[in-house]
């Protein structure tokens, strides 16, 4: 028992040596300071940020991202295509008259942001950025939740009822009114059963006239998908089938061509598309208004 306790203490000491505060800065000003951050471990938000061309990442994140790109070089392009889709879809939802947005698993801030895209159409649009990553939340508080009607919410997207009842979210979002729920490249971190349960959970709780914006990575080559999943240590990644992804929209009226490539939504991709990797995406609306 003493040996086990000593080994545990040694492990905790080694972990503590890697954990250090990180100062978040913008234009030279200190925005926030986080604690309990292990920069030696890759983080999914920072890996994504690196591919997107951001600056909020560390050596471990860049090393993991580069290993994955070596396996499939178009990965950064897929990330940029996904981001463009999310912004386009947010604008589409705003043009349907939806003035509330919940960005689930929002990740590190990117420009343009969801609330910028929505407010370009509806200036009074309200947005809740939801995540459980403390660094993501610190950035969101410092850079995004600075205007009325924009909130950073500490909640787990896997529990729809808890998210929609969260007091910080309710400060800007009324779930009794139409809302646009965004699940941008996050459901592939859930196994198919869990992903279906999560999407169905939000759909069951959203008001008529609401919409679901969803995107998901997909690789045709299963051997490549397994290699990528093995190399991606920041989280567990699942290669959902097109049928699985379509099922996430059960009960919804799909806009445009339905589930298609993020890079072409709301149009169909080229007929002679020979890409192995895709971001499949769609927008579904709850009937009623």
Secondary structure, 3 states (H helix, E strand, C coil): CHHHHHHHHHHHHHHHHHECCEEEEECCEEEEEECCCECCCCCHHHHHHHHCCCCCCCHHHHHHHHHHHHHCCCHHHHHHHHHHHHHHHHHHHHHCCCCEEEEECCCCCCCCCHHHHHHCCCCCCEEEEEECCHHHHHHHHHHHCCCCCEEEEECCCCCHHHHHHCHHHHCCCCCCCCCEEEEECCHHHCCHHHHHHHHHHHHHHCCCCCEEEEEEEEECCHHHHHHHHHHCCCCCCCCCCHHHHHHCCCCCEECCCCCEECCCCCCCCCCCCCCCEEEEEEEEECCCC
